[in-house]
Amino acid sequence: MKLLLDAAEILGYNVLLTIDQGVVHQQNLAGRRIALLIFVAPSNQIEDLAPITPAALADIQPGNIVRVNAA
């Protein structure tokens, strides 16, 4: 995951989206220019993830790890 975060930052991405619940315990984003958005949804299908994405992206800041639960 560290290499993926490094590459995403180099390419100018602001947020990395994932469903990997364990990443919170594996990564420290302090000092990074990228944020991590973790989805907690019934599946990884776009139909489950798309409705919760816009609100989650509205206030996310670099270095944050935000967990978003589907309704």
Wavefront OBJ file of the C-alpha trace (Angstrom):
o trace
v 0.000 0.000 0.000
v 2.898 2.388 0.698
v 4.064 2.146 -2.910
v 0.543 2.815 -4.133
v 0.257 5.880 -1.895
v 3.666 7.119 -3.064
v 2.715 6.692 -6.728
v -0.673 8.374 -6.230
v 1.005 11.384 -4.602
v 3.596 11.652 -7.373
v 0.817 11.591 -9.968
v -1.027 14.370 -8.126
v -3.968 12.456 -6.684
v -5.601 13.967 -3.601
v -7.543 10.939 -2.348
v -7.156 7.173 -2.532
v -10.406 5.207 -2.282
v -10.367 1.715 -0.786
v -12.531 -0.942 0.854
v -9.541 -2.367 2.761
v -10.579 -2.052 6.406
v -7.120 -3.024 7.670
v -5.281 -0.152 6.044
v -5.969 2.072 9.073
v -3.620 -0.110 11.105
v -1.018 -0.390 8.344
v -0.486 3.192 7.172
v 0.423 6.486 8.779
v -0.563 9.417 6.591
v 1.009 12.113 8.767
v 2.829 14.538 6.497
v 1.345 13.116 3.309
v -0.374 15.178 0.620
v -2.963 12.465 0.028
v -5.996 11.379 2.030
v -7.474 7.916 2.365
v -11.190 7.221 2.085
v -12.274 3.811 3.377
v -15.689 2.534 2.329
v -17.711 0.244 4.576
v -20.471 -1.100 2.342
v -22.363 -4.346 1.738
v -20.182 -4.996 -1.325
v -17.556 -3.394 -3.514
v -20.054 -2.900 -6.331
v -20.387 0.619 -7.700
v -24.098 0.589 -6.875
v -23.216 0.361 -3.165
v -20.313 2.818 -3.228
v -21.465 5.618 -5.543
v -24.209 7.035 -3.280
v -21.814 7.584 -0.356
v -18.883 9.006 -2.313
v -19.779 12.698 -2.921
v -20.486 13.606 0.705
v -17.331 11.820 1.864
v -15.134 13.729 -0.582
v -16.556 17.138 0.311
v -14.536 17.744 3.488
v -11.600 15.339 3.306
v -8.171 16.892 3.903
v -4.621 15.707 3.063
v -3.282 13.276 5.637
v -6.772 12.248 6.791
v -8.108 8.733 6.941
v -11.900 8.820 6.719
v -14.190 5.814 7.069
v -17.578 6.102 5.342
v -20.420 3.732 6.115
v -23.156 2.927 3.625
v -26.663 3.420 4.934
l 1 2 3 4 5 6 7 8 9 10 11 12 13 14 15 16 17 18 19 20 21 22 23 24 25 26 27 28 29 30 31 32 33 34 35 36 37 38 39 40 41 42 43 44 45 46 47 48 49 50 51 52 53 54 55 56 57 58 59 60 61 62 63 64 65 66 67 68 69 70 71
